[in-house]
Every structure is written in C-alpha cells, then in structure tokens.
Amino acid sequence: MNLQFLLKRKIIFFLVLSFLTAGLSVQAQSKEQTLRNLNNLLVNTVMDDLFTPPVASRIYTYPNIAFYTCIRKDDPSLPDLTGKLNGLNTIPAETVAVDHFIAACISFSYVGQSMVGSEYKFEDWRKAFTDSLQLHADNPLLKPSIQYGKQVADSIIAWSKKDNYLKSRGMPRWVVSSKPGTWQLTPEDYSQAIEPHWNTIRPMTLSNAAQFSPKEKLVYSRDKNSTFYKTMMEVYRIGNTLDSNKKTIALYWDDNPNVSVVRGHLNYYIHKISPGGHWLMIAQQACTANKETVTRTSLICTLTTIALFDAFISCWDEKFKTNLVRPITVINYYIDKHWKPLIQTPPFPEFTSGHSVSSNSAATILTALLGDHFSFSDETELPFGNKVRQFNSFYEASLESSNSRIYGGIHYPETGRISVLHGKAVGQHVLNILYPAAANK
C-alpha cells in the first residue's frame, strides 16, 4: 500500500505544480495560461478519478465547449458551434454587458465539476478565481459575467445529460464469445471489457457511430498465407527483436490510465494520463509555443477534444462489432505460450486501434489549424519518467503513437495502418462540419 501511494504521489506531483497558480490574480497571468490551468486541472482530475479513456474523452470535451461558447464572442471570425453539434441548438443570450473571459472560466469550471468525481477541485478553483478578481478591482462586469457563465454552463450540462451516458452506465457487461478469433479476457488482470456500449453515446458531429467504419477489415484466419496470420507473426517477430528506441516509443505512448503491477503478493496500480489527455496537452503546448490568443487556443483545444470524443465513439463501435482477438491470446495459444507483450494489453477488442484513431483525429485538427510542418516539443510524459520528445509535425507524432502499439505488442501492424486512415477520416469530418474554412485549406 505504501509503495502504491508513493508511486501515485510522484506521478501526481508534477501535474499539480502546473496548475497551482490557477487561483492567482488574473493580472498575474495571461488569459491563455488560465485556460491552460483549467485544462491541466481537468486532466489531473480525470486521472485521479480513474476514468477510462472513452469516458475521459467525454469529460475533456464539454468544459472546453462551454469555455469556447463564451470566449468566441470576443472574435467574430470564429465559428459558432450551436446548430452544428448534435443536439446543441441554442445557448442563452446575453441580456447585459459581460466579460466573456470571466464568463468562459466560470462556465468551464461548472461544467468540469459536473463531469468528475472530485467536484471540490473545481469548486476550490472557482472560489480562488472569483476571490482574486474581487480583490484587485471593483469590476461592474464581474457579477453579470459570473451569472452568464453559470447560465451557459447550465445549458451545456443539460445538453450533456441527453447524450445517453447515464443510461449506458446500467447496460449489461460484454459477453465473451467462444468463437475462434474473437476477443478474450487478457492478463494481467483478465478484466471485463471496458465500455462495450460506448457506441450508444451521442457523437458530437457524426451522424451515427458507424459512419466511418473502415471498408477494410482485418479478418481472423489461421491460414499461413492470410493477411491476419502474417500480421500476427509480424507482432511476434517485432516483440522478440525490440531495440531500445522502439521500447522507448512503446512506453512513451502507453497512456494506460490504470496499469496493473504484480510483484509477488503485492498488486498495485500506476495511474497515467489517457490518450485523449495526452493530445489535449499537446494541443496546449503547441498553442503556447505559437503564442496563440486565448480565443484561438480555445478554438484549437475545443475542436481537438471534439475530434477525440467522436474518434473514441467511432473506434469503440468498430471494436465491439468486429470483436477481434488480441495478439497475446492468439500467440500464446498457437505460437509461443511464454510470449508477453512489452506493455499491458487493455481490456477490449483489438480492431481498430484506439490510440491510432484518436491520435490521428487530433493530429488532423492540429495540422489544419497550426500547419503541416509544425515542430514541437512534447513534455507531457515528464511526470511519468519519460523524456521530452521532439516532433516535426503532428502527423509524425500520431504515426509514432500508432506504431507504439505495435512495438508494445498489443496491436497488429495491419490494424495500425487501417486505424490511421480511420482517425484521419473522423478528424476531417469534424473540420468539415465545424470549421470548413480550415478544412478546405
């Protein structure tokens, strides 16, 4: 128990430092930094509350939409999302003059609070934020701005409650099939399937969860001349010949929110950031490096989180319809009973790859908004003991993320290839619906 506590404390410590100043005076930090603090708080809370990657993608999206709904009014060139997002048809109109930034922060904090278990974190942030504003100025816009932010938040929260999330909490567990080639429970924990009904969640922009189901499928076969057998053997070969660079890449992009570790009689969990959280952090780092305004930063973070949310819905729909077996199961059964992947296999079917689909959907948004050859440093994994990695583009990073799952031994190369296209299609669709000016560049 002490070891588990110390590991968790070490992981959380660095992320906590990044938003400790979130309640300081607005005069002491930029508006952009305040938005970054809010998202850091959200990412940290999601990790601490042990939400799964699909659920995490939902939590990241709604608060950012709330912030954007308020702040975009400071920049008429930015698109209005109402009427474009499924089910979001109206937002309360302003009846008096307000400070859109203050309203945006308040709205984010209330929506974030409604999404997590550790609600007090957002209550504490909001109190520190409003106390700071009251200390430094007698702002006649403060009260109406807070009230308007709360009104927008209430509207976004009411909209979120109609996305079928609560109903999906009561749906039955996934029943494992005995049919050859179907997904089976995997070690270390042999956990039940995560979110088998995620395709019932209302998407943000998709007409339905299966809209971008890949035409190409990876079909199970024991025929040695089949695509499946060849790609399965490639996983086995790669896993047995990993060099230090591929190991580093696999561990860097692991992004498993709840890794189980067994040491004799000791069993503990290491909490990490989710794939969606990693890409939200990349988006924020890129905005900071590019000196984006708070309105543009909000646009970029919001479209990125929307793409991630729709990507997880699309991917999870595919996973549980194709229900493909994981490499560890088929390799242990037919090839080598002692073989183990480098990283822990997550508890859900293999095809398509969640990392590949989500990463490439996010990279499509970021590439459209920040450029094809945007070089950046990713510091997201520093709290987890990984070094900073440099990338020459968002697609370079998303391809590495996709390949990392092959190096880690949990996905087939053929799945990775198809999943990259799957993710890009979802991301492009989000742009086409929400920001066609950027989609057509």
LINZI-V246915 format. One record per helix or strand of 3 or more residues. SS is the DSSP state (H for helix, E for strand). FROM is the first residue (numbers start at 1). TO is the last residue. If there is no record, write none. Layout:
# LINZI-V246915
ss:SS from:FROM to:TO
ss:SS from:FROM to:TO
This chain:
# LINZI-V246915
ss:H from:2 to:23
ss:H from:26 to:28
ss:H from:31 to:48
ss:H from:53 to:74
ss:H from:100 to:115
ss:H from:120 to:136
ss:H from:142 to:160
ss:H from:165 to:168
ss:H from:198 to:200
ss:H from:227 to:240
ss:H from:244 to:252
ss:E from:259 to:263
ss:E from:266 to:270
ss:H from:275 to:289
ss:H from:294 to:322
ss:H from:327 to:334
ss:H from:354 to:370
ss:E from:376 to:378
ss:H from:380 to:384
ss:E from:389 to:391
ss:H from:394 to:407
ss:H from:413 to:434
ss:H from:436 to:439
